[in-house]
Every structure is written in structure tokens, then in C-alpha cells.
Amino acid sequence: MTRLFGTDGIRGVANLDLTPELALRLGRAAGHVLGTQGHEVIIGRDTRRSGRMLESALAAGLCSVGMNVRLAGHIPTPGLAYLARTEDVVAGAVISASHNPAPDNGIKFFDHAGLKLPDATEDRIEQAMADDAGLARPTEGGIGLIGDVRALVKKYEDFLGSIAPALDGLRVVLDCANGSTYRVAPAVFARAGADVLTLFDMPDGANINLGCGATAPAALQAAVVEHKADVGFAFDGDGDRVMTVDSTGTVLDGDFVLALAARHFAKHGKLDPKVVIGTIMTNGGLEATLARDGIALVRTQVGDRYVWEELERRKAQFGGEPSGHIIFREFTTTGDGILTALEVLALMRSEKRSLTELAREVEHWPQITKNVKAPRRREWKEITRFSTAVRDAEAELGSGGRLVVRASGTEPVLRITVEARDDATARRIVESLAAEAMEALA
């Protein structure tokens, strides 16, 4: 049986894969596993048209087993995680498909500590969904209530404002991806004193991530150069990741943020332990950059939940992914795009150097990823033809590169990433493997 939960909750096309009936059953099962009658769950969502539909169904399911529900409305995913650990609730749920296109949606839960649920808890929820007839059905006073707590979004905004550096004199461009940062991010940066220009802050339910945001920063790059801004930040639809653009219009990914933070703290004797947590997708250039300063890189599976687990295990200060999911353990339990952007500016100001100058000191090796729609993507290791091609490619790369093949946990694709010392080699190998995958895994 295929597991319902992926690496980041449940995802699918809204009303086709992720139906209100499924959300209702999920609410009942999650309420049964995560709490008892009278406990509260807080729900937030991004700006997709399907968000209210799924919110209503999820809330109904929770209420039907006696859980009270508090609706926060539009809020970045890290904001919902923050409220889950600072409000008197047993869990939080966010309805979002992050950087995916508007027809998709998703549901993921955070526990009362603001952490994504462990696999074992998700398995218990799935088991309860399969045994819905055995779940409670209270009547009258036992049915849960639903309340509106949209005002709590301001609490998250105030938290970000409390750690923001003084940004007076800085011109900043923000790309809000027509997603859940469209109100919070501009308010936080303006409150800190920045001269703010905001792009893609008019969500209509269908334009989230459409030609904008962290996965499509071209418009932001042009705006930064045109308006002679000091820096630009592109968030994704749910605000848990960010891409940075320097004053020349160059995109700097999550690996740059990790290098900037680690090298700054190490230089001032404040990096303890001297470890940064990355993933199997972290660029080899970052590892080489950190090694020059005696800093170790530890890799995990893809997903900020795994980064967090390793951060906790090693008591490291920060970690993240090239995609822009960065966790600063002192402040948050999950990737937070707005918080990361504020940290980048705090570090830039402390270093008294531009991001362009700082980026020159960070190595970046050519890395190319191809996403292949392959029906048998999860079986790729068992398909001899393709697995042999992968082993041959690994042998060719040797110590001069890396190859990562994995079935996406958030989209129906096989991701093939090739990293090499030169772009031509990386491009040739990834194109060859992508063509092989399309035939062998069809």
C-alpha cells in the first residue's frame, strides 16, 4: 500500500487527489491520534482557491471527534509552526502545497512543539483513517467548536519584528509569490526601517507561484537592478523558503546563506560546534568552502524535518537546503523565509560588505537537476536498465562530482541531479540519464 504522507505532508491536485472527503477523514484520524476531546488545533493556509474548501473539511473532521479548531487564515507555514508551539494547542495544521502550482494543495501537521510529525505518528494517523468506523462520534456538547483567530498572525509578525536588525538606508525588493507572505513580509521589513518595494503581493487564488517566487525569480532580479536596490528576496507560496538576489541581480541560494552564517560565526568564535547541516542536495562547493575554515558539513535526506532532527542531535546552530529552506535553531523549528532574509541582512551589515563581495568567497560547482515524469519512479533501483546507467554515470564522475537520484516526495517526478567540476559534463550526464529514465521507467 502506498504511503499517504510524503516528505512534507500530503500533497495532490485539490479536489482530484486531495479531496474534501479525504481531508475530512484525515481530520478525524488526526484528532483521534493527536489529542482528546476538548483539545484545540490551529489551522492556517496559503492563498490557493482550494484552501477554504480543504480547511472546512479538515476542521469538520476534527470537530467530529471532539476537537476544537482555531482558524488563522492566510499565514506562512513557519508562522503556523510558531503559533503551534506558543499557543495552547495540541497541534497545528497548514494547508499549502508550498512552491507547487495553484491546482495543487497539501496538508501537513505540526505538534505542540512546532515540529513536523515523525513517521511513526503519521503511520498511526493513516491506520486510523483506515479504521474510521472505530473513531469517536460525540453528540451535542461533545462536538468541537470552530473559532476565528486571524488576529494571531500579528503575533508571528511581532516575533519577526523583535529579531529584525535595523534596516534604515537599505532598499529591499520582496517577491511574495502571490502567496502567504504577501502581508507579513512587507510589514516586517518596513517596520525595521527598510525602503520596501513589493512584487507579486496580490493573490487571487490562482496566481500563487505563477512566474514568480523562489522558483522563478527572474522578475525580482530585473526589479533589483532597475530600482538600484541593495538586495531582493523571493519567497515561495507558503513562505518557508527564500532565494536572495544581490544588487547585481545574481541569485544566491540556500547554500550561500549557510556559508555566510557559518563563516561569520566561526570567525567570531561563536560557531559551536563547528558543524553545518545540509542534505544530499547540498553543493560540493559549499562543503569545500566550509572545509577551508575547519567547518564540517553533515548531510541528511532531503526535507527540513530531517535537517531539524540532525540539528537537534548535534546541537548545531543552523542548517538547510539549496532550495532556500534554512533553519536557525535558536529561533525556529522549521524553514522560515522571512526570518532567513532578516538574518542575511543582519550578517551583511555586521560584515560591512556587500552580498556580491561575500558571494565571491563561496565556491559553487555546476549542478543540474532534471525532473522526469516517470510512472515507475519509485522502483528505479529495481529497474536494471536504469540502475545500471546510474552506476555507470557515478563511475564516470568519480571523485570529481556527485549524482543524486530520488523520487520526489512532493511532486510526481523522479529528480536526477548531477554535480561536476564543469558544466558541460554535468549537463551531458543529466540529459542522458533523463532520457534513459523516460524510457526505462515508463
C-alpha positions in Angstrom: 0.0 0.0 0.0 1.3 3.4 -1.0 2.0 5.7 2.0 -0.3 8.7 2.1 2.2 11.1 3.7 5.2 12.2 1.7 8.3 14.1 2.8 6.2 17.2 3.5 2.7 16.1 4.5 0.0 15.0 2.0 0.1 16.6 -1.5 -2.0 16.3 -4.6 -4.3 18.1 -7.1 -7.0 19.7 -5.0 -10.4 18.1 -5.4 -8.9 15.3 -7.5 -6.2 13.6 -5.4 -6.7 15.7 -2.3 -10.4 15.8 -1.9 -12.6 17.2 0.9 -13.6 13.7 1.7 -10.0 12.8 2.3 -9.4 15.9 4.3 -12.5 15.1 6.5 -11.2 11.5 7.2 -7.7 13.0 7.8 -9.2 15.4 10.4 -11.0 12.7 12.2 -7.9 10.4 12.3 -5.5 13.2 13.3 -7.8 14.4 16.0 -8.0 10.8 17.4 -4.2 10.4 17.4 -3.0 13.9 18.4 -5.4 14.8 21.2 -8.5 14.1 23.2 -12.0 15.7 23.3 -11.8 19.4 24.1 -8.2 19.9 22.9 -7.5 22.5 20.3 -5.9 22.5 16.8 -4.9 25.7 15.0 -5.2 25.7 11.1 -3.6 28.1 8.7 -3.5 28.1 4.9 -1.9 29.8 1.9 -3.7 31.7 -0.8 -4.9 28.9 -3.1 -8.6 28.9 -4.2 -8.9 25.3 -2.8 -7.7 26.4 0.7 -11.0 27.2 2.2 -12.6 24.0 0.9 -10.0 21.8 2.4 -9.9 23.9 5.6 -13.6 23.4 6.1 -13.4 19.7 5.6 -10.4 19.3 7.8 -11.9 21.4 10.5 -15.2 19.4 10.3 -13.3 16.1 10.7 -11.5 17.4 13.8 -14.7 18.7 15.3 -16.5 15.4 14.7 -14.1 13.7 17.1 -14.5 16.4 19.7 -11.5 18.7 18.9 -11.9 22.5 18.9 -10.5 24.3 15.9 -9.0 27.8 15.6 -8.7 29.2 12.1 -5.7 31.6 11.5 -6.4 32.2 7.8 -3.6 33.2 5.5 -0.3 32.7 7.3 3.2 31.5 6.2 3.9 27.8 7.2 6.6 28.9 9.7 4.1 31.3 11.2 1.7 28.4 11.8 4.5 26.4 13.3 5.4 29.3 15.6 1.7 29.5 16.8 1.5 25.8 17.3 4.4 26.0 19.9 3.4 29.3 21.5 -0.4 28.9 21.8 -2.3 26.4 24.0 -3.0 23.9 21.3 -2.0 20.2 20.8 -1.2 20.7 17.1 -1.2 22.9 14.1 -2.1 22.2 10.5 -1.2 24.1 7.4 -3.0 23.8 4.1 -0.5 24.5 1.4 1.5 23.0 -1.5 4.4 25.3 -0.9 6.2 26.1 -4.2 3.8 23.9 -6.3 1.4 25.4 -8.9 -2.1 26.6 -7.9 -4.1 23.5 -8.7 -2.1 21.5 -6.1 -2.6 21.7 -2.4 -1.4 19.8 0.7 -2.0 19.3 4.4 0.8 18.9 7.0 0.7 18.9 10.7 3.0 20.3 13.5 2.9 19.1 17.0 2.7 21.3 20.1 6.5 21.9 19.9 6.2 23.3 16.4 7.8 20.2 14.9 6.7 18.2 11.9 5.2 14.8 12.8 7.5 11.8 12.9 6.9 9.0 10.5 5.5 6.8 13.3 2.8 9.3 14.2 1.9 9.8 10.5 1.6 6.0 10.2 -0.8 5.9 13.2 -2.9 8.6 11.5 -3.1 6.6 8.3 -4.1 3.5 10.3 -6.8 5.4 12.0 -8.1 6.7 8.6 -8.4 3.1 7.5 -10.4 2.3 10.6 -12.7 5.3 10.7 -15.7 3.4 11.9 -13.9 2.8 15.2 -13.3 6.5 15.9 -15.4 8.6 18.3 -18.6 10.4 17.2 -19.7 12.6 20.1 -23.0 14.4 20.0 -24.4 17.7 21.4 -21.8 19.2 23.8 -19.1 16.8 22.8 -18.8 18.2 19.2 -15.9 20.5 18.8 -16.2 24.2 18.1 -14.6 26.4 15.4 -13.2 29.9 16.1 -11.6 32.7 14.1 -8.1 33.6 15.3 -6.8 35.6 12.3 -5.5 38.2 14.7 -2.8 35.8 15.8 -0.9 36.4 12.6 0.1 39.7 14.1 1.8 37.7 16.9 4.0 36.0 14.4 4.7 39.3 12.7 5.7 40.8 16.1 8.1 37.8 16.7 9.9 38.5 13.4 10.0 42.2 14.2 11.6 41.5 17.5 14.6 39.9 15.9 14.9 42.1 12.8 18.0 44.2 12.5 17.8 48.0 11.9 17.4 48.3 8.1 17.4 52.1 7.7 19.0 53.1 4.5 18.5 49.8 2.7 16.4 49.5 -0.4 14.8 46.0 -0.5 12.7 44.3 -3.1 10.4 41.5 -2.0 8.7 38.9 -4.2 5.9 37.4 -2.2 4.9 34.8 -4.9 1.2 35.8 -4.5 1.4 33.6 -1.5 1.1 33.7 2.2 3.9 36.2 2.9 2.0 39.0 1.0 1.0 40.8 4.2 3.6 39.8 6.8 6.8 40.2 4.9 6.4 43.8 3.6 5.1 44.9 7.1 8.1 43.4 8.9 10.7 44.9 6.6 9.1 48.3 6.6 8.8 48.3 10.4 12.5 47.6 10.5 13.2 50.8 8.5 13.8 49.4 5.0 12.7 51.2 1.8 10.5 48.3 0.5 9.3 47.6 -3.0 6.9 44.6 -3.1 6.2 42.4 -6.1 3.5 39.7 -6.5 1.5 40.6 -3.4 -2.0 40.4 -4.9 -3.1 36.8 -4.6 -6.3 35.8 -6.4 -6.4 32.1 -5.6 -4.9 31.1 -9.0 -1.7 33.1 -9.3 0.3 31.7 -6.5 3.9 30.8 -7.6 2.9 31.7 -11.2 6.0 33.1 -12.9 7.2 34.4 -9.6 8.6 33.5 -6.2 11.6 31.4 -5.1 11.3 29.0 -8.1 11.0 31.8 -10.7 13.0 34.9 -9.5 13.6 36.5 -12.9 11.2 39.4 -12.3 12.8 40.0 -8.9 16.3 40.0 -10.5 15.2 42.7 -13.0 13.5 44.8 -10.4 16.5 44.8 -8.1 18.7 46.1 -10.9 16.1 48.6 -12.3 15.4 50.2 -8.9 19.1 50.1 -7.8 18.1 48.1 -4.7 20.6 46.7 -2.3 19.0 43.3 -2.2 16.0 41.3 -3.2 14.2 38.3 -1.6 11.9 35.8 -3.3 9.7 33.7 -1.1 7.7 30.7 -2.1 4.0 30.2 -1.8 4.0 29.3 1.9 7.0 31.3 2.9 9.2 28.6 4.3 12.0 29.2 1.7 13.7 32.2 0.2 16.1 33.0 -2.6 18.4 36.0 -2.2 19.3 38.4 -5.1 22.2 40.7 -4.7 22.5 44.2 -6.1 23.8 42.9 -9.5 20.7 40.7 -10.0 22.6 37.5 -9.2 20.6 34.8 -7.4 22.2 33.4 -4.2 20.7 30.1 -3.0 20.4 28.5 0.4 24.0 27.2 0.3 25.2 30.8 0.2 23.2 31.6 3.3 24.7 28.7 5.2 28.2 29.7 4.1 27.6 33.3 5.1 26.3 32.4 8.5 28.8 29.6 9.3 31.9 31.6 8.3 30.7 34.7 10.1 30.1 32.9 13.4 33.3 30.9 13.1 35.3 34.0 12.5 34.0 35.5 15.7 34.4 32.2 17.7 30.6 31.7 18.0 30.2 28.6 15.9 29.9 25.7 18.4 30.0 23.0 17.3 31.8 23.8 14.0 29.2 21.9 12.1 26.6 22.9 9.4 23.8 20.6 8.5 23.0 20.2 4.8 21.3 17.5 2.7 22.3 15.2 -0.2 21.5 18.1 -2.5 23.9 20.5 -0.8 26.5 21.7 -3.4 30.0 20.3 -3.1 31.3 23.8 -3.4 29.8 24.7 -0.1 31.5 21.7 1.5 34.8 22.8 0.1 34.2 26.4 1.3 33.4 25.3 4.8 36.4 23.0 5.0 38.7 25.9 4.4 37.6 27.3 7.7 37.6 24.0 9.5 33.8 23.6 9.4 32.3 20.2 8.8 29.2 19.6 6.6 26.9 16.8 7.6 24.3 15.7 5.0 20.8 14.3 5.6 17.9 13.2 3.5 16.0 15.9 1.6 13.5 17.7 3.8 13.8 20.3 6.5 12.3 17.8 9.1 15.5 15.7 8.6 17.7 18.8 8.8 16.0 19.7 12.1 16.5 16.2 13.5 20.2 16.4 12.8 20.5 19.9 14.2 19.0 18.6 17.4 21.1 15.5 17.5 24.4 17.5 17.1 23.2 20.7 18.8 24.3 22.6 15.7 23.2 26.2 15.1 21.8 26.1 11.6 21.3 24.0 8.5 19.2 23.8 5.4 18.9 23.1 1.7 19.9 24.8 -1.5 16.2 25.5 -2.2 16.3 28.1 0.5 14.8 26.1 3.4 17.1 27.4 6.2 16.6 26.7 9.9 18.2 28.9 12.6 17.7 26.6 15.6 17.9 29.5 18.1 14.7 31.0 16.6 12.6 28.4 14.8 11.9 24.7 14.3 11.3 24.8 10.5 12.4 26.7 7.4 11.3 30.4 7.6 11.9 32.5 4.5 11.3 35.9 6.2 13.5 35.1 9.2 16.2 33.9 6.9 16.1 37.1 4.9 16.4 39.1 8.1 19.4 37.0 9.2 21.1 37.6 5.8 20.8 41.3 6.2 22.0 41.2 9.8 25.1 39.3 8.7 25.7 41.5 5.7 25.6 44.6 7.9 27.8 43.0 10.6 30.4 42.1 7.9 30.1 45.7 6.4 30.4 44.2 2.9 28.0 43.7 0.1 26.5 40.3 -0.7 28.3 40.4 -4.1 31.6 40.6 -2.3 30.7 37.9 0.2 29.5 35.6 -2.5 32.8 35.6 -4.3 34.3 33.7 -1.4 31.9 30.8 -1.7 32.6 28.0 -4.2 29.7 26.7 -6.3 30.2 23.7 -8.5 27.9 23.2 -11.6 24.8 21.3 -10.5 21.9 20.5 -12.8 18.6 18.8 -11.9 16.1 17.3 -14.3 12.6 16.4 -13.2 11.3 13.4 -15.1 7.7 12.3 -15.1 8.1 8.5 -14.8 5.3 6.3 -13.6 7.7 3.8 -12.1 9.9 6.4 -10.5 9.7 4.8 -7.0 11.0 1.5 -8.5 14.1 2.9 -10.2 16.6 0.9 -8.2 14.9 -2.3 -9.2 14.9 -1.5 -13.0 18.2 -3.0 -14.2 18.5 -0.9 -17.3 18.2 2.4 -15.5 20.1 1.4 -12.3 23.0 0.3 -14.5 23.0 3.6 -16.3 23.2 5.3 -12.9 26.2 3.2 -11.7 28.0 3.9 -15.0 27.4 7.7 -14.5 28.7 7.5 -10.9 31.8 5.7 -12.1 32.5 8.4 -14.8 32.1 11.2 -12.3 34.3 9.5 -9.7 35.6 11.9 -7.1 35.1 14.9 -9.4 31.3 15.1 -8.9 28.2 13.6 -7.4 25.0 12.0 -8.6 21.7 12.0 -6.7 18.6 10.2 -8.0 15.4 10.3 -5.9 11.7 10.0 -6.3 10.2 13.4 -5.2 8.0 13.3 -2.0 6.1 16.4 -3.1 5.6 16.0 -6.9 5.0 13.0 -9.2 8.5 13.1 -10.7 11.9 11.5 -10.5 14.6 14.1 -9.7 18.0 13.5 -11.3 20.8 15.8 -10.1 24.3 15.7 -11.4 27.1 17.8 -9.9 30.5 18.1 -11.7 33.5 20.4 -11.8 32.4 21.6 -15.3 29.0 22.5 -16.6 29.3 20.5 -19.9 29.9 17.2 -18.1 27.1 17.8 -15.7 24.7 18.7 -18.5 25.6 15.7 -20.7 25.2 13.2 -17.9 21.9 14.5 -16.6 20.4 14.7 -20.1 21.5 11.1 -20.8 20.0 9.8 -17.6 16.8 11.7 -18.0 16.3 10.2 -21.5 17.0 6.8 -20.1 14.5 7.3 -17.2 11.7 8.3 -19.6 12.1 5.0 -21.5 13.0 2.6 -18.8 10.6 3.8 -16.1 7.6 4.4 -18.3 
